[in-house]
């Protein structure tokens, strides 16, 4: 997959494989695999829903970022993205200087 992504030389190349009720989805750049790529996920859902499973209105992907669900409604696609737990970090003098403060 990495070699194909390098040959394509695009920001991300998506690879989807059906595994039971979901698709296994991975994304690669010319430099390596990435953990999340929203636009390639939506593009994959578009291809699956238009060319492989036209009756499917919900497509689920298992990824390195967890389960991603894309729902199709007419010509619109919506996707749930994973959430991350935020944690507070102290603002140091170095950070303030880096931001021009």
ZIURHU-V342946 format. One line per field, one symbol per residue. phi: phi as a letter, one per 30 degrees, with the letter a starting at -180 (. if undefined). psi: psi as a letter, one per 40 degrees, with the letter a starting at -180 (. if undefined). burial: b if it has 9 or more other ideal C-beta (glycine too) atoms within 8 Angstrom, else e. A space follows every 10 residues. Layout:
phi: ???
psi: ???
burial: ???
//
This chain:
phi: .dddddddhc ebccbbbdbi dbcdbbbbce cldcdabddd dddddddddc bcbdddcbbc ccbdcjdccc ccbhccbbbd cdcbddbdbd dcdddddddi c
psi: ddddddddfi dihihhhhgb eihhhihiid eiiidhhddd dddddddddd ddgeehehhh hhideahhhh hhhbeihihh iiiihiihii hiddddddee .
burial: beebbeeeee ebbbbbeeee ebbbbbbbbe eebbebbeeb bbbbbbbbbe eeeeebeebb bbbeeeebbb bbeeeebebe eeeeeeeeee eeeeebeeee e
//
